[in-house]
Amino acid sequence: MTQDATQDHRRTVPRTDALLADERLVSAVRDRGRDVVKAAVRRAQQQVRDGALDPGRVVEAVLAALPPAGTTLRPVLNATGAVLHTNLGRAQLSAAAVEAVVAAAGATDVEMDLTTGRRARRGRGTLDALRGAVPAAGDVHVVNNGAAALVLAATALAADREIVVSRGELVEIGDGFRLTDLLESTGARLREVGTTNRTSVADYRDAVGERTGFVLKVHPSNFVVSGFTAAVGPEQLRGLGVPVVVDIGSGLLAPDPLLPAEPDAASALAAGADLVTASGDKLLGGPQAGLLLGEAGLVERLRRHPLARALRVDKLTLAALEATLRAAPNPTRDAVHADPGELRDRSERVVRALAGAGVAAGVEPSVAVVGGGGAPGVELPSWVVVLPAELAVPLRTGARPVAGRVEGGRLLLDLRTVPAGADDLLVEAVTTTAATTAATTAEVLR
């Protein structure tokens, strides 16, 4: 681009005060906040300077770039092939759960009996739904995430005592989060048994004593131990005279034939676990929450502990969790169980629509994963739309962000993690991004 051309573009950039005086942006400032709107204005002005945006379209570009609500969080189409992508918020809520959250946003009877006008057990409808989903549980309780469920159990049952756990189950997950640090922060002491790859019943039996608070079983997250291995199930631990706590992690409440190696709450309780902890925003497909299910007296002991107050969930989480438990379909379940043939058909339809808009793309088989620490090692056969890698960043930062994955110098969009009803949105985002990118490239080359 020549110096004269650059100066011409700079002279055409609309002034910030003039833009913010536009009645459409005045309304946006009222709804979204001045800082958010000003940031979008600056980005649009830079696009004008770069020659990528017509000066007469700045207000429209600003409005398109603003978040759909009064938050800087932006909806993203997850086309990564990781069903539970931690950086994208893990489980996507079902339509029923979203409606429940909206309905609960005002005043609710979350902790009131409307018949008597007196205080009632908090979130009793949600707890009833959770009991119904796992009948083997004597009682249930909900806290604000999976780690909190384990912290509450450790604090109430093993503060100043010992937790007996296999060395091969002392996991580290994303962002440097280590199970050892979490448990020791409660005042409990870890009594490690066995080796990294093999632990026996005798190892646990020899370690259990009068200082033992409970025996802990932890499902490995994000890794698989294979080869010369041995592990002990809850059915072999229930005769040791101390509670058996099983952290299944992923939130699967009942067996899933597609994920036979993934532990579930019902099976763990049937096998002898006294208490099961799990996450609500993983394979269950609900909001972030920690689930505690097990022997009624044990759960009540945890519920009455002073720490439980600090870990309780709000009415919006209770509403979303209850709707998730009562309504069968949800995006997580749909994505995990999506038929590969249907995924191929969808991918081919997307490619045909892109071709009609002048965007070249391909289709090929691929592999998706559960993600979020769930079902490590399990591969879900899938199909991807193949695009040039240079579209990855513009797609992520566009008006309707799309996150894919770049492999082998290509951008892959996996439709297993894109809701079926969002295919048109995906086509529109790719088409718009490709056109904008081509226009910018042409302007730079002039």
C-alpha positions as a printed Julia matrix, in Angstrom:
446×3 Matrix{Float64}:
   0.0     0.0    0.0
   1.43    3.47  -0.86
   1.95    6.25   1.66
  -0.68    8.38  -0.1
  -3.22    5.57   0.11
  -2.51    5.14   3.82
  -3.01    8.86   4.43
  -6.28    8.8    2.49
  -7.62    6.03   4.73
  -6.57    7.92   7.85
  -8.39   11.06   6.72
 -11.62    9.07   6.32
 -11.68    7.64   9.85
 -14.8     8.94  11.64
 -14.14   10.81  14.89
 -14.83    8.97  18.14
 -17.11   11.66  19.58
 -19.15   11.78  16.37
 -19.59    8.01  16.39
 -20.59    7.89  20.06
 -23.2    10.57  19.38
 -24.98    8.27  16.91
 -28.29    7.3   18.54
 -27.64    3.62  17.86
 -24.38    3.74  19.8
 -25.92    5.91  22.52
 -28.37    3.05  23.08
 -25.53    0.54  23.0
 -23.61    2.51  25.64
 -26.68    2.41  27.87
 -27.07   -1.37  27.48
 -23.45   -2.52  27.2
 -21.38    0.14  28.94
 -19.25    2.96  27.56
 -15.89    1.16  27.81
 -17.1    -1.86  25.82
 -18.57    0.32  23.06
 -15.49    2.56  22.87
 -13.24   -0.47  22.51
 -15.38   -1.69  19.6
 -15.23    1.79  18.05
 -11.44    1.81  18.21
 -11.25   -1.59  16.53
 -13.57   -0.42  13.75
 -11.56    2.79  13.29
  -8.4     0.7   12.92
 -10.11   -1.39  10.26
 -10.84    1.83   8.35
  -7.18    2.88   8.64
  -6.17   -0.55   7.3
  -8.51   -0.19   4.36
 -10.58   -3.19   5.46
 -13.78   -1.28   6.34
 -15.8     1.35   4.52
 -15.98    4.54   6.66
 -19.73    4.66   6.13
 -20.14    1.21   7.72
 -18.35    1.89  11.01
 -21.45    2.07  13.21
 -22.8    -1.17  11.73
 -19.41   -2.83  12.32
 -19.35   -1.64  15.93
 -22.86   -2.96  16.59
 -21.99   -6.32  15.01
 -18.87   -6.64  17.18
 -20.62   -5.88  20.48
 -21.47   -8.77  22.82
 -25.14   -9.78  22.64
 -25.66   -8.89  26.31
 -24.14   -6.66  28.98
 -21.01   -8.77  29.38
 -17.64   -9.09  27.7
 -18.17  -12.85  27.42
 -18.8   -13.68  23.76
 -20.72  -16.7   22.43
 -18.37  -18.97  20.46
 -19.17  -21.77  18.03
 -17.12  -24.69  19.29
 -15.8   -26.5   16.21
 -12.67  -27.84  17.91
 -13.77  -31.47  18.18
 -13.46  -31.35  22.0
 -17.02  -31.75  23.3
 -16.18  -30.37  26.76
 -13.63  -27.7   25.93
 -12.49  -26.23  29.25
 -11.4   -22.91  27.73
 -14.83  -22.55  26.12
 -16.75  -23.21  29.33
 -17.15  -27.01  29.07
 -20.79  -28.13  28.75
 -23.21  -26.07  26.68
 -26.55  -25.77  28.45
 -29.68  -27.23  26.91
 -32.52  -24.99  25.77
 -34.51  -26.15  28.8
 -31.67  -25.17  31.15
 -31.3   -21.75  29.54
 -35.04  -21.13  29.91
 -34.82  -22.22  33.55
 -32.02  -19.75  34.24
 -34.0   -16.89  32.71
 -37.09  -17.85  34.71
 -35.08  -17.96  37.95
 -33.39  -14.6   37.4
 -35.98  -12.74  39.44
 -37.36  -13.54  42.88
 -37.9   -17.3   43.36
 -38.89  -19.73  46.09
 -35.34  -21.1   46.21
 -35.41  -21.22  50.01
 -39.06  -20.61  50.89
 -42.1   -22.83  51.29
 -44.82  -20.76  49.62
 -47.57  -22.66  51.47
 -46.31  -21.8   54.95
 -44.26  -18.73  54.06
 -41.37  -20.18  56.07
 -37.81  -21.13  55.27
 -37.4   -24.39  53.34
 -34.43  -26.5   52.26
 -32.5   -24.64  49.59
 -32.93  -26.0   46.05
 -35.11  -28.92  47.15
 -36.49  -29.42  43.62
 -32.97  -29.78  42.23
 -32.01  -32.22  44.98
 -35.16  -34.28  44.29
 -34.22  -34.42  40.6
 -30.68  -35.56  41.45
 -31.99  -38.28  43.77
 -34.31  -39.42  41.0
 -31.4   -39.61  38.58
 -29.35  -41.76  40.99
 -31.79  -43.82  43.11
 -28.9   -45.7   44.76
 -27.88  -42.52  46.59
 -29.26  -42.25  50.12
 -29.01  -38.48  49.91
 -27.41  -35.8   47.73
 -25.9   -32.35  48.03
 -24.7   -29.74  45.52
 -21.76  -27.33  45.82
 -20.17  -24.91  43.36
 -17.76  -27.24  41.5
 -16.18  -30.69  41.51
 -13.09  -29.59  43.41
 -15.31  -28.01  46.07
 -17.14  -31.32  46.53
 -13.85  -33.05  47.3
 -12.69  -30.19  49.55
 -15.9   -30.41  51.58
 -15.51  -34.17  51.99
 -11.85  -33.86  53.0
 -12.53  -31.03  55.46
 -15.5   -32.67  57.13
 -14.12  -36.21  57.26
 -10.35  -35.94  57.38
  -9.15  -32.58  58.73
  -6.15  -33.42  60.99
  -6.53  -37.03  59.87
  -5.3   -39.17  56.97
  -6.66  -39.81  53.5
  -5.45  -43.1   52.06
  -4.98  -42.84  48.28
  -3.09  -44.7   45.57
   0.03  -42.99  44.2
  -1.22  -43.62  40.67
  -4.33  -41.52  41.35
  -2.69  -38.31  42.6
  -3.45  -36.44  39.43
  -2.57  -33.05  38.02
  -5.01  -31.44  35.59
  -5.01  -28.21  33.61
  -3.36  -24.97  34.72
  -1.09  -26.79  37.2
  -3.98  -27.87  39.46
  -2.78  -30.77  41.64
  -4.99  -33.02  43.72
  -2.33  -33.25  46.43
  -2.33  -29.47  46.94
  -6.12  -29.36  47.09
  -6.44  -32.09  49.7
  -3.56  -30.93  51.88
  -5.03  -27.42  51.96
  -7.89  -28.83  54.04
  -5.56  -29.9   56.86
  -5.68  -33.56  55.88
  -2.54  -35.67  55.53
  -2.17  -37.92  52.49
  -1.16  -41.51  53.07
   0.05  -42.71  49.67
  -0.08  -46.43  48.92
   1.01  -48.72  46.11
   3.07  -47.59  43.15
   2.39  -45.45  40.08
   1.13  -48.42  38.06
   0.05  -51.06  40.59
  -1.89  -50.9   43.86
  -3.4   -53.84  45.75
  -6.07  -54.3   48.43
  -3.28  -55.2   50.86
  -1.69  -51.79  50.27
  -4.87  -50.06  51.42
  -5.49  -52.51  54.3
  -2.0   -52.01  55.69
  -2.37  -48.23  55.6
  -5.8   -47.92  57.24
  -5.67  -47.19  60.95
  -7.27  -45.17  63.71
  -6.05  -41.91  62.11
  -7.71  -42.67  58.76
 -10.48  -40.29  57.75
 -11.41  -42.12  54.55
 -10.06  -44.04  51.58
 -10.12  -42.08  48.33
 -10.44  -43.39  44.78
  -9.82  -40.89  41.96
 -10.56  -41.42  38.28
  -7.5   -40.4   36.21
  -8.06  -37.2   34.25
  -6.48  -36.48  30.87
  -4.29  -39.58  30.89
  -4.41  -43.37  30.77
  -2.21  -45.85  32.64
  -1.75  -49.01  30.57
   0.49  -52.07  30.45
   1.59  -53.79  33.67
  -1.08  -52.29  35.92
  -3.36  -53.19  38.82
  -6.01  -51.1   40.54
  -8.58  -51.69  43.28
 -12.29  -50.97  42.94
 -14.66  -49.72  45.67
 -16.17  -53.19  46.01
 -12.82  -54.39  47.4
 -12.45  -51.49  49.82
 -15.8   -51.4   51.56
 -14.74  -53.83  54.31
 -11.88  -51.71  55.64
 -13.95  -49.99  58.33
 -13.65  -46.43  56.99
 -15.7   -44.47  54.44
 -14.84  -45.03  50.78
 -15.0   -41.81  48.74
 -14.92  -42.11  44.94
 -14.25  -39.05  42.8
 -15.56  -40.03  39.35
 -14.84  -36.55  38.02
 -16.77  -36.39  34.78
 -20.34  -36.33  36.06
 -21.64  -39.47  34.35
 -24.55  -40.55  36.55
 -25.35  -43.9   34.93
 -23.43  -46.29  32.63
 -22.99  -45.19  29.01
 -22.39  -48.02  26.49
 -20.39  -45.64  24.31
 -18.0   -44.94  27.22
 -17.64  -48.33  28.95
 -14.45  -47.41  30.81
 -15.82  -44.15  32.2
 -16.94  -44.49  35.85
 -20.46  -43.45  36.78
 -22.12  -42.57  40.07
 -24.72  -45.36  40.09
 -22.15  -48.1   39.49
 -19.72  -46.68  42.06
 -22.42  -46.6   44.73
 -23.61  -50.1   43.84
 -20.01  -51.32  44.12
 -19.66  -50.05  47.67
 -18.72  -46.38  47.59
 -20.05  -44.5   50.62
 -19.73  -41.16  48.86
 -19.33  -40.16  45.21
 -18.17  -36.73  44.06
 -18.54  -35.45  40.49
 -18.78  -32.36  38.3
 -22.04  -31.07  36.87
 -20.58  -29.29  33.83
 -18.93  -32.29  32.19
 -20.68  -35.43  30.87
 -23.86  -34.58  32.76
 -24.11  -31.55  30.45
 -25.18  -29.05  33.08
 -23.82  -25.91  34.78
 -20.64  -25.77  36.82
 -21.45  -27.58  40.04
 -20.08  -30.22  42.37
 -22.27  -33.23  43.12
 -22.1   -35.29  46.32
 -24.1   -38.52  46.37
 -24.05  -41.31  48.94
 -24.97  -42.62  52.36
 -27.58  -40.33  53.92
 -25.85  -39.78  57.26
 -22.56  -38.99  55.56
 -24.13  -36.49  53.15
 -26.0   -34.82  56.0
 -22.73  -34.49  57.92
 -21.2   -32.69  54.96
 -24.28  -30.52  54.42
 -24.19  -29.34  58.05
 -20.46  -28.52  58.02
 -19.76  -24.75  58.24
 -17.73  -24.85  54.99
 -20.85  -25.98  53.08
 -22.24  -22.45  53.38
 -19.22  -20.99  51.58
 -19.48  -23.57  48.81
 -23.21  -23.4   48.13
 -24.59  -22.68  44.66
 -26.86  -19.84  43.63
 -30.43  -20.06  42.35
 -29.37  -19.84  38.69
 -27.12  -22.88  39.0
 -29.83  -24.8   40.85
 -32.33  -23.94  38.1
 -30.0   -24.98  35.28
 -28.99  -28.19  37.04
 -32.58  -29.23  37.73
 -33.61  -28.6   34.12
 -30.6   -30.6   32.91
 -31.52  -33.52  35.15
 -35.21  -33.52  34.21
 -34.9   -32.91  30.44
 -33.27  -35.82  28.59
 -31.6   -34.15  25.6
 -28.7   -31.71  26.0
 -25.86  -30.56  23.71
 -23.22  -32.66  25.49
 -25.15  -35.9   25.16
 -26.07  -35.09  21.57
 -22.44  -34.39  20.65
 -21.03  -37.52  22.3
 -23.66  -39.73  20.67
 -23.78  -38.01  17.27
 -23.91  -40.45  14.35
 -20.73  -40.24  12.19
 -22.8   -40.69   9.02
 -24.97  -37.72   9.9
 -21.86  -35.7   10.7
 -20.52  -36.47   7.24
 -23.8   -35.4    5.63
 -23.79  -32.15   7.61
 -20.17  -31.44   6.7
 -20.87  -31.99   3.02
 -23.89  -29.67   3.16
 -21.74  -27.0    4.8
 -19.08  -27.37   2.09
 -21.7   -27.1   -0.66
 -23.11  -23.95   0.94
 -19.61  -22.47   1.19
 -18.91  -23.34  -2.45
 -22.09  -21.53  -3.43
 -20.71  -18.45  -1.69
 -17.37  -18.78  -3.45
 -15.43  -20.34  -0.55
 -13.41  -23.46  -1.34
 -13.47  -26.14   1.4
 -13.1   -29.89   1.75
 -14.46  -32.73   3.88
 -12.53  -35.57   5.47
 -12.84  -38.04   8.37
 -11.35  -37.09  11.71
 -11.41  -37.9   15.41
 -13.1   -35.93  18.19
 -12.66  -36.29  21.96
 -14.84  -35.89  25.05
 -12.49  -33.35  26.65
 -12.73  -31.77  30.09
 -10.86  -34.72  31.58
 -13.66  -37.11  30.65
 -13.11  -40.47  28.95
  -9.34  -40.07  28.48
  -8.1   -42.06  25.51
 -11.56  -42.44  23.95
 -11.75  -41.35  20.3
 -15.06  -40.35  18.74
 -15.13  -40.84  14.94
 -16.08  -37.58  13.27
 -15.89  -35.49  10.09
 -14.34  -32.07   9.56
 -14.68  -29.16   7.15
 -11.18  -28.29   5.9
 -10.21  -24.65   5.28
  -6.98  -22.66   4.88
  -5.15  -22.14   8.18
  -5.01  -18.36   7.66
  -8.75  -18.19   8.43
  -8.28  -19.52  11.99
  -7.51  -16.21  13.71
 -10.04  -14.09  11.75
 -12.73  -16.67  12.51
 -11.95  -16.63  16.23
 -11.96  -12.84  16.37
 -14.88  -12.14  14.04
 -18.33  -10.83  14.86
 -19.5   -14.43  15.42
 -16.41  -16.21  16.79
 -15.75  -19.76  15.59
 -13.01  -21.85  17.26
 -11.57  -24.73  15.25
  -8.2   -26.47  15.4
  -5.16  -26.07  13.16
  -3.39  -29.27  12.13
  -0.88  -29.8    9.35
  -1.19  -26.22   8.17
  -4.97  -26.47   7.75
  -7.98  -25.25   9.73
 -10.33  -28.09  10.71
 -13.91  -27.4   11.8
 -15.38  -30.47  13.52
 -19.17  -30.56  13.35
 -19.48  -33.08  16.19
 -19.13  -30.16  18.6
 -21.31  -27.74  16.62
 -25.04  -28.0   17.44
 -26.97  -29.18  14.37
 -29.08  -26.03  14.39
 -25.98  -23.84  14.14
 -24.72  -25.02  10.73
 -26.13  -21.93   8.99
 -24.37  -19.69  11.52
 -21.13  -21.52  10.8
 -21.54  -21.03   7.04
 -22.31  -17.35   7.52
 -19.29  -16.8    9.78
 -16.9   -18.57   7.4
 -18.3   -16.81   4.33
 -18.07  -13.37   5.93
 -14.59  -14.0    7.28
 -13.29  -15.36   3.98
 -14.66  -12.35   2.09
 -13.21   -9.86   4.58
  -9.83  -11.6    4.55
  -9.73  -11.63   0.75
 -10.64   -7.94   0.59
  -7.95   -7.01   3.1
  -5.32   -9.04   1.23
  -6.28   -7.41  -2.07
  -6.06   -3.94  -0.51
  -2.62   -4.64   0.93
  -1.36   -5.89  -2.45
  -2.6    -2.8   -4.3
